[in-house]
Amino acid sequence: MTKALGDRTRRRAVALSIAIAIALPRAALAEDSQFDKMRAKIAAFVADKMEKLGGSRIVYKVDTDGLRESVVTDLRDDVYKTVREGKIAFSGLAVHDGAVELKIADAKGREQLARKLASAAEGLPSHALTVTDGGDGMVRLAPTDAASAARLHELVEEAIAMVEQRLKEADVKLASVQPEGTDRIRIFLPGVMEPERVTAVFARRVKVGFRLIDLSMPPEQAQSGTPPAGTEVLLGFKDKSAYLVAKDSALDGDDISYAGPGFASGTKDPIASFRFNGRGTRRFAHITEENIGKPFAIVLDDKVISAPVIREPITGGSGQISGNFTLEEANSVAMLLRAGSLPGHLGLVVQQVVQPAAKP
């Protein structure tokens, strides 16, 4: 009887729902509220201009199926990393029907996995999971509905930031970029009567690459002569210095799951920080482990943004880019890094010209 109760208790412990309730600080809530008010004012102003001038209305839809697939794939990679590092015996790790499944025969191993995943999810609403014991050691892990909604919201906000940045770079000064429903983005462009000219800006994919630097000859010599096979000379984003880099990228924009501006912890200088998905984390760890002491280039649209030297294996899946940036430049670099993967998540739904309202 006691043993049966103990088994049921352990099963309930493993079948826990790791739904982390996040209580945002009041300051953060107030900041979001102010941001929403500012966004609403811009939307109202632009809507008024649209009525008077006419313009373009463009609507994009976020690829929710692709998002779910990438979230579950990253979860599978996180689970694999957790069981390997925790030395938890497992078998049959696979993605099935929108969830990750694996078999862990030892009850303590199942509890250990649940604890580690709960700890990793703490403070991150988009990482909340439901962990279910399917019996006979089978464990099923899936994002909660709240986590899926939070991740979709994050992606929509990231896409809005990318769209705003690209419009700015295209010298489009008056625009309103707003969420529409849960998975769409609406763009109003007063006075712009050729929406295809703007959608072409977003259709162009930003080329993001992490490339090794070739030290076999000075880049100036390669620039004036013949560079080694498989290499090319690129110029720096700010200093215009020449770099001899491999043509093939070791990683690209599809491997980046997040990018944003920030400040260096010591100097407080503006930086662009980024984080890889599971696949990118593994590849970056392997590349840095194999090339300690060598420089590599972070390249955006054939410009070298940064060229750090690999001092040690980087296994955490995240990094920072510094380069004597202004905060605006750090934000631009971060948005370009993110833009390397975002176009694949956006589908054009509406592209139309809105005529100005008839004068009475």
N, C-alpha and C positions, 0 to 999 in steps of 0.2 A: 504493500500500500504506500509506504513512504517512498519507495523507489519510483512508483508510478507517478506520485505527486511531483517528485523531483524532475522526472522526465518531462512532464507537462509544463512545469515552470521554466525549464531550460528552453523548451520549444517555443513558449510564449516570448521568452527573452529574445530568441533569434527572429521570431516573427514580428518583432517590433517595427513600428513605422517611424523612420527617422525623419519626421516632419519638423524641422527646426522653425520655431516661431521667432521672427526677428522683430525686435522693438527698436525702431530707428530713433536716434537721439532727437530731441526736439529741435535742435539747431539745424539738423539735416532736413527734417520735415519742413521747417520754416523756409530753408533755402530752396527746396523743391517747389514750395508754394509760390515763392517769389518768381522762380523761373517760369512756372506755369502761367502766372499773371502776365509776365513779360511776353511770353509766347502768344497768349491770347490777344494782347494789345497789337502785336505785329500782325497777327492774322486779321484782326479787324481793320487795321490800316490798309493792308494789301487788298482785302476784299473790297474796300471802298474804291481803291485805285482800279481794281479789275472792272468794277461796274462803270467807271467813268471812261477808262481807256481801252477796255477789252484786254485780251492777252492769251496766255496759254494755260491750260489745265492738264497736268500730267499725274497719273496715279501708278505707283508700283506696288506689287504684292511680294511679300517675303515668302520664300520657299519653305513652308512649314514642314513638308515631308523631308527635305534635305536637312533641315535643322534637327528634327527628331533623330534622323539617322546618324548625324555627326555627334549628337549628345550621347546616344547609346554606344557608339563606337568608342568615344572617349571614356565612357564609364567602364567598358570592357577593359581598356588599357589600364585604367586606374585600379580595377580589381586585380588584374594580373600582377601589377606592380606591388600591390598590397600583400597578396598571398605569397609572392616570391620573397619580398623583404621580411615578412613575418614568419617565413618558413612553415607555412600552412599547407599541408598535403591536400591536393585537389585533383580533380579530373573533369574532362568534358566542358571546359570553359567555352561558351559560345553565345552568340546573339540570337535570340529567338522571339519572334512576335513582340518586338518593341522592348525587350528586356534582356538582361544578361543572366545566364544560367550557368551554374557549375555545381559539382558534387564535392562536398567536404564530409567525409565519413565521421570525423571526430567532432563531437558536440562543442568541445572547448574551442576548436578551430573556427566553427561557425560563429560562436559568440565573439571571438577575437576579431574576425572580419567585420562583424556588425559594429563593434566598438570603434575600430579604426576608421571605418567609413563615416560613422556619426561624428567623430572628432574632426575629420577632414571637412565635413559639411557645415560645421559650426560657423555661424556668421555669414554663410553664403546661401541665401534662399534658393538660388538656381541650382544648387547641388543637393537639395533634399531628396531622400530616397525612401522607397518602401522596400524592406528586406523581408522576404517570406520564406519560411521553411516548408518545402513541398513534400517532406517526408522522405525517409530513406537517405538522408543526407543531402538532398537536392535543395539548393538555395537559388531563389529568383530575386533579382534586383531590378528595380525600375524607377525612373524619376516620378515623383508625385505629380499630380495635376497642377498643384501650385508651383512646383519647380519648373515644369514645362512652360507655364504661363509667364513666370519670371524670366526665363531664358529668352522667350519670344519677345518680351518687352525690352530686354537688353539689346537684342539684335535689331529691333526696330529703331531704338534710340541711337545705336551705333550707326545704322544706315542713314538716319537723319543727319547726324553729325558729318558723315562722309559726303552726303549730298550737298550740305551747306558749304563744306570746304571746297568741293569741286566747282560749285557755282561761283564762289569767291575767286577761285583761280581763273575761271573763265570770264571774269570781270562782269558778272551779272550782279548788279548792285541792289536790285529790289526784287525780293522773292519771299514767299511764305512756304516753309516746309513743315508740315504738320502730320501727326499720326491720324489715320482714318480707320476706325474700328481697332481690332487687335493686331491685324497683320498687314495693314496697308499704309502707304505713305502718299500724301497728297501734296503736290507742288503747284502753287499759283505764281505766275510770272506776268505781272502787269506790263502791257505794251509790247510784249514779245509775241509776234504773230507767226513765228516759225518754230513750233515746239520740237520738230525733228532736229533742229540745230542743237538744242539743249540735250535731248535724249542721246544724241551721238556722243556727247561728253561722257555720259555715264556708261555707255556701251563699251568705250575704250577701257580695256583692262590695264590697271597699273602693274608694271612688271616689278615684282619684288624678288630679290635673290640674295642668298647668303653664299658668297663665293670665296674660294681660297685665293690668296695672292701669290703670284709666281715671283720668286726671288732669284731666278736663274740669271737675270740681266736687269740693269736699271731700266725703269719704264721709259725714260727719255730716249734711251738707245732703241728700245722696241718701237717707240713712236716714230722715230726717224728712219728706222730700218724695217726688218721683218720680225715680228714677234714670234715666239715659239708656238708650235702647233697647239691648237686648242686654247689659246689665250687671246686677249685683246686689251687695248689700253683705254681706260675710262678716266674721266676727270672728276675731281672732288666737287661736292655740292656747294661748299662755301669757299674753300681755298683754291679751287681750280687746279690742284696738284694732279700729276699723272699717276695712275696706278695700273700695274700689269696684273690682270686678274684672269682666272679661268672663265671660259665662256659658259660652261655648264654650272648651274646652281646646285649646291648641295642641298639646299632647302628653298622653298618658295612661299608665296603668299598664302597658299592653301594650308600651310602648316601653322599659320598664326591664328590663334583663337581670340586674342585680345591685344589691343594696343591703345595707349593713351599718354597724354603729357603728364609730367610730374617734376619733382625737384630732387636732385642728388642729396643723399642724407648728410654728407659732410659739408659740401660747399654750398648747397642750396641752389646750384645752377640748374637751369631748365634742362630737362632730359625727356626722351621718349622711351617709355617702358613697354615691354611686349611679353606675351606669354604664348608658348606653343601648345598645340593639342597633343594628344598622346603619341601619335606617330612622330610629330616634329620633335617632341621631347627626347624620344629614343634616338632619332637620327642625329640631333644636335649633340647629345651625350657621346655618341660614337665618334662624330667628327672631331669634337674638341679633345676627346681622349687620344685620338690618333694623330693630332696635330699640335701638341703642346709646344709652346715657344714660337709658333708661326702666326703670322697675321692673317686675318680674313676680312673680306669687305662686305659691308651691308649695302646693297645696291638698290636704288629706286629709279626706275625709268632711265637706266644707263648712267646714273650719277652715283658716285660713291658717297654715302652719307657718313659713314664711319668706318675706320679700319683698325680695330683693336687687335692686340696680340693675345693669343690664347694662353693664359697663365696656368690653368688647371682644367680638368674635365668639368663641364657644366652640366649637371644632371638634374637640376631642379626644374628645367623647362621654362625658365624666364630669364630676361636680361634687360639691360638698359643701354640706350644709345645717347652718348654725349658728343658734343661737337661745337662748343662755344655758341650754343643756340640762344636766340631770344625765346621767350615763352611762346610767341606766335609761331616761330619756326619749329619749336618742339611739338606743338599741336599739329602743325602741318605734316611733319614727318610721321607722327603717330597715325594720323588719318590716312596718309598714303599707304602705310604699312597695312592698315586694316582694309583699305580699298583693294588691296591685292586679291582678297578672297570674297569681298562682299558682292561684286557684280553677279557672281554665280548664285547668290541667294535672292536676287531681285528680278522679278519678271514684270515687263511693261504691260499694264492693263488698259490704260486710257491715255490717249495723246490727242488733244483737241484744241481748236482755236475758239475762244470765247469772244463774241462781238460785244462792243460797248453797248450799254443800255441806250435805247432811243430817247432823245431829248423830247420833253413834252412840248 
